[in-house]
Every structure is written in structure tokens, then in C-alpha cells.
Amino acid sequence: MRLQLLPSTFEGDGVSPRQHLTCFVIDDSVAVDAGSLAMAASKLQQNEIRDVVLTHAHLDHIAGLPLFIDDHFSTLTEPITVYATQPVIDTLERDIFNWSVYPRFSELSNANGPVLRYEPFGQAEEFTVKHLTFRPIDVNHKVPSTGFLISDTTTTIALSGDTAETDGFWNLVNAADSISAVMLECAFPDELDDLAVVSHHLTPQRMKRELEKFERNCPVYVVNLKPMFREAITKQLAGLNLSHLSVLQVGKVYEWA
């Protein structure tokens, strides 16, 4: 299994490690969230991705979805399929694909047929996307939000999505037969603990306490660092002295067998 966090922010002539938007691409063919999907996917990924799995409906996780469908509207031979919980689908249809902000693509077709279809899933309801199996779990965010165990025939990884303290996610991870890697959010530095609490995110110290629930021995990659606080968060994470912990690098392709 290969995973890449797509870039979303640029400085000068290069990609910045700062992330305003979130989009993970697995095996160049399935997107988890779509924040920078239209802006940063490679030509191969643009051609291959027709399945998008959403953790939740906050803008930094969906911003590229309308643009991606728009880019490919006339050439799609199959609809873009969006996998999400029903509350997330309802939010997209009410607040984004509502003709006021962007066209309601679920009502439109090209010469080959519909261009957007929704595939709702329930919490703890396993579903398949291409060659991948997703096991969703409700996590603790300000809006309905989902974490996942994602498996192919040989590898399982875990992705927390945006979350504060949560038990269900760790119960799911600890019960898995094997785990190759965990992607865990940490949005704010410790000095913004009050903001983290009210917005349902983690800080390094809160994340450290969450990792006490983790019973496996595998790499943990930190994601969702707010870009204006990246340096402070990174420094505080280093101060935790956890050998298995590192920040997921933007644009790098990670591979697990």
C-alpha cells in the first residue's frame, strides 16, 4: 500500500510543508478527503481517481472536490463516487453543491451519464473501495467525523481524521490483526489548549495521552498541523521523545508491504 499527502501550499518555486488543505491518495487511485485534490494530484492520479472517501465536511477536507469534478466533467466515463456518512452528504448538498456556491453535480450528467454519485456508509459498517477495505469509526470532532482502518490484502493502516480525545478509534486499532502505521492528528500547540478543546482537536500533550491507549508497536505519523503553528507543534512533538513518532512529510510517498 502506498500513501501520499498531497501538497496544498507553495512557497517560491517549491512545495511548502505547511498544510492548509488535506488530501491523502492511496495507490494513486483512491482519495481520502479532497482538500487539495484538484490542485495537487499528479496527471496519473487525476486520471485514476474516481473514488473519494470523506472523513468530514470541513472546508479544508473538501475544497478541491467541486473543482475536481468540474475539471473532469466532460470526460468522465463513470461518475465520481463520494463515500461519506449521511450527515456529511447532507452538508455537501445543502451548503456546497446547492447552485449558490457550486452546481449540484448530483443532478447533472455528461454524454456518458451521471458525473457524481454518493455512497453513504454507517459507523462501524465495513465497505470496499476498489481494492481497499474501509472500517469506519466515529471520532470526537466538532462536526460528524470519521476515522478509518484501511486495508488491502496484506497491509492495514489507521487514519484518525480530525479528532480530540477518542476511545472508539483506539479500540478499533488495537483489535486489528496487524497495523503498519497510524496517521494521527495534532492541530494546535500546547499553549493553545483552550482553542484545541473548543474546536475538538489535539495538542502534543493531549496526543501523548491518547497514545497511551495505543497497544501496538508501529510508526505513528502526525498530520493536520495548523500551518501557522507548525514550527511550535513540531518542536513540542520532538520534546515528547517518542521514538516511533514523526510528522508525515508532504508529498512523500510512504509504502508498506
C-alpha positions, 0 to 999 in steps of 0.5 A: 500500500502506498500513501501520499499527502498531497501538497496544498501550499507553495512557497517560491518555486517549491512545495511548502510543508505547511498544510492548509488543505488535506488530501491523502491518495492511496495507490494513486487511485483512491482519495481520502478527503479532497482538500487539495485534490484538484490542485495537487494530484499528479496527471496519473492520479487525476486520471485514476481517481474516481473514488473519494472517501470523506472523513468530514465536511470541513472546508479544508477536507473538501475544497478541491472536490467541486473543482475536481469534478468540474475539471473532469466533467466532460470526460468522465466515463463513470461518475465520481463516487463520494463515500461519506456518512449521511450527515456529511452528504447532507452538508455537501448538498445543502451548503456546497453543491446547492447552485449558490456556491457550486452546481449540484453535480448530483443532478447533472450528467455528461454524454456518458451519464451521471458525473457524481454519485454518493455512497453513504456508509454507517459507523462501524459498517465495513465497505470496499473501495476498489481494492481497499477495505474501509472500517469506519469509526466515529471520532470526537470532532466538532462536526460528524467525523470519521476515522478509518482502518484501511486495508488491502490484502496484506497491509492495514493502516489507521487514519484518525481524521480530525479528532480530540480525545477518542476511545472508539478509534483506539479500540478499533486499532488495537483489535486489528490483526496487524497495523503498519502505521497510524496517521494521527492528528495534532492541530494546535500547540500546547499553549493553545489548549483552550482553542484545541478543546473548543474546536475538538482537536489535539495538542502534543500533550493531549496526543501523548495521552491518547497514545497511551491507549495505543497497544501496538508497536508501529510508526505513528505519523502526525498530520493536520498541523495548523500551518501557522503553528507548525514550527511550535507543534513540531518542536513540542512533538520532538520534546515528547521523545517518542521514538516511533513518532514523526510528522508525515512529510508532504508529498512523500510517498510512504509504502508498506508491504 
